[in-house]
Amino acid sequence: MRKSLPILSLFLATLLVSSSINAQQTDRFAYAVTDMQQQGGNWSFLRKLNLQTGEYSPVLLNGNDASLLAYNASTKKQLTAPVTDAIYGSAANAAFGTGVAAMAYDKKNNRLYYTPMLVDQLRYLDLKTMKVFYVTDRSFTGKPQKSPDQGNIVTRMVIASDGNGYAMTNDARQLIRFTTGKKMEITDLGSLVDNPANNAASIHSSCSSFGGDMIADDNGNLYVLSARNNVFQVNIETKVATHLGTIKGLPANFTTNGAAVNDDNKIIIGSATQSASYFAFDYKSLEAVPYQIAGTVWQSSDLANSNLLITNSKKPITEIAITDLKTAPAIVADGKVSIFPNPVTDNNFTVRFNKLEAGNYTLQVTDVTGRQVLQQSISINGDNQAQRINLASSASKGVYLVKIADAQSKIVFNTKIVVQ
């Protein structure tokens, strides 16, 4: 027995180290945008919410101060003159000027990325120095004039599992990706597409789907939680939005405005309209239970941390039934392979392997004359694997045949796509 003790001690020590590492990797807090008044609507003050104790910190940043000069995100030099706006004047120079409802915590670089609601600019706060940096050499959405229905205002933002930031306008007509490394790139990925199974619950509806917040999972998906408490899963590759349902158990008139994942893999939600109510819910059941806040309860326009929702899902949540090749966003054959989108735009599409056995496969694309335009080897390691396929820019518009063969050259999938 005595001889086994060192081994047992080593084993326990390994477990303790492993648990410590896991604890360090999970945020037990969320940043929050609040007002200085408990029930105010001036979303310009940054606080930190301890998700273990439910306590809010004092104000970390007064984002309403228009007198401070920010820094250029490209050169890292302080701006020589305040930022001004034709409509909002010097308020645009304030870090959180015109209010903030979309931010994302970049844990790797210890930054908070965000955009003011009415100023078309990506910004970030360096949490180490508390300096604010503005991306001044390019716009964010390309639409500085905000529409009367607020459709092109960005209200959702998150850092996804690929390390990139993603932001979305209220109307979901713009999904924007931005890089978080040394070289800043902003890419408009275009509009989301409703899963046909959504029926009347459209991601574009101002009645059900505007506002709210966005989180990301460990499987390459985004989740939009709208102000009207609807939940949509968004596949980043295909841009297909699937309605999962409505959060249950919330009080009447509760609006979901901020969301963050805690270390128990529950989604914490706060409201910009009801200061007395915070809730937690499980993404599978969508059943909400009260989440206790200690001390002052602050209404919040947004919550953000770096925790990904752990889904461990091997199957797509909803298979898309194909009825019309010209209008459907995907092709599904025997539930094994899916192609998004169809028709193909921008000369690229994504193949999702849902239920194929692990192994090596060959994908071939030919035109209607049988001429091969692309052949690519793909290694499948498990269910729900996705592979982006890029056609040559010279590929002509028209109908193409896509075939996938296994290692024994047996065709396991074939279909037609339309390239626009």
Rosetta blueprint (number, residue, H / E / L):
1 M L
2 R H
3 K H
4 S H
5 L H
6 P H
7 I H
8 L H
9 S H
10 L H
11 F H
12 L H
13 A H
14 T H
15 L H
16 L H
17 V H
18 S H
19 S H
20 S H
21 I H
22 N H
23 A H
24 Q H
25 Q H
26 T L
27 D L
28 R L
29 F E
30 A E
31 Y E
32 A E
33 V E
34 T E
35 D L
36 M L
37 Q L
38 Q L
39 Q L
40 G L
41 G L
42 N L
43 W L
44 S L
45 F E
46 L E
47 R E
48 K E
49 L E
50 N E
51 L L
52 Q L
53 T L
54 G L
55 E E
56 Y E
57 S L
58 P L
59 V L
60 L L
61 L E
62 N E
63 G L
64 N L
65 D L
66 A L
67 S L
68 L L
69 L L
70 A L
71 Y E
72 N E
73 A L
74 S L
75 T L
76 K L
77 K L
78 Q E
79 L L
80 T L
81 A L
82 P L
83 V L
84 T L
85 D E
86 A L
87 I L
88 Y L
89 G E
90 S H
91 A H
92 A H
93 N H
94 A L
95 A L
96 F L
97 G L
98 T L
99 G L
100 V E
101 A E
102 A E
103 M E
104 A E
105 Y E
106 D E
107 K L
108 K L
109 N L
110 N L
111 R E
112 L E
113 Y E
114 Y E
115 T E
116 P E
117 M L
118 L L
119 V L
120 D L
121 Q L
122 L L
123 R E
124 Y E
125 L E
126 D E
127 L L
128 K L
129 T L
130 M L
131 K E
132 V E
133 F E
134 Y E
135 V L
136 T L
137 D L
138 R L
139 S L
140 F L
141 T L
142 G L
143 K L
144 P L
145 Q L
146 K L
147 S L
148 P L
149 D L
150 Q L
151 G L
152 N L
153 I L
154 V E
155 T E
156 R E
157 M E
158 V E
159 I E
160 A L
161 S L
162 D L
163 G L
164 N L
165 G E
166 Y E
167 A E
168 M E
169 T E
170 N L
171 D L
172 A L
173 R L
174 Q L
175 L E
176 I E
177 R E
178 F E
179 T L
180 T L
181 G L
182 K L
183 K L
184 M L
185 E L
186 I E
187 T E
188 D E
189 L L
190 G L
191 S L
192 L L
193 V E
194 D E
195 N L
196 P H
197 A H
198 N H
199 N L
200 A L
201 A L
202 S L
203 I L
204 H L
205 S L
206 S L
207 C L
208 S L
209 S L
210 F L
211 G L
212 G L
213 D E
214 M E
215 I E
216 A E
217 D E
218 D L
219 N L
220 G L
221 N E
222 L E
223 Y E
224 V E
225 L E
226 S L
227 A L
228 R L
229 N L
230 N E
231 V E
232 F E
233 Q E
234 V E
235 N E
236 I L
237 E L
238 T L
239 K L
240 V E
241 A E
242 T E
243 H E
244 L E
245 G E
246 T E
247 I L
248 K E
249 G L
250 L L
251 P L
252 A L
253 N L
254 F L
255 T L
256 T L
257 N L
258 G E
259 A E
260 A E
261 V E
262 N L
263 D L
264 D L
265 N L
266 K L
267 I E
268 I E
269 I E
270 G E
271 S L
272 A L
273 T L
274 Q L
275 S L
276 A L
277 S L
278 Y L
279 F E
280 A E
281 F E
282 D L
283 Y L
284 K L
285 S L
286 L L
287 E E
288 A E
289 V E
290 P E
291 Y L
292 Q L
293 I L
294 A E
295 G L
296 T L
297 V L
298 W L
299 Q L
300 S L
301 S L
302 D E
303 L E
304 A E
305 N L
306 S L
307 N L
308 L L
309 L E
310 I L
311 T L
312 N L
313 S L
314 K L
315 K L
316 P L
317 I L
318 T L
319 E L
320 I L
321 A L
322 I L
323 T L
324 D L
325 L L
326 K L
327 T L
328 A L
329 P L
330 A L
331 I E
332 V E
333 A E
334 D L
335 G L
336 K L
337 V E
338 S E
339 I E
340 F E
341 P L
342 N L
343 P L
344 V E
345 T L
346 D L
347 N L
348 N E
349 F E
350 T E
351 V E
352 R E
353 F E
354 N L
355 K L
356 L L
357 E L
358 A L
359 G E
360 N E
361 Y E
362 T E
363 L E
364 Q E
365 V E
366 T E
367 D E
368 V L
369 T L
370 G L
371 R L
372 Q E
373 V E
374 L E
375 Q E
376 Q E
377 S E
378 I E
379 S E
380 I E
381 N L
382 G L
383 D L
384 N L
385 Q E
386 A E
387 Q E
388 R E
389 I E
390 N E
391 L L
392 A L
393 S L
394 S L
395 A L
396 S L
397 K L
398 G E
399 V E
400 Y E
401 L E
402 V E
403 K E
404 I E
405 A E
406 D L
407 A L
408 Q L
409 S L
410 K L
411 I E
412 V E
413 F E
414 N E
415 T E
416 K E
417 I E
418 V E
419 V E
420 Q L
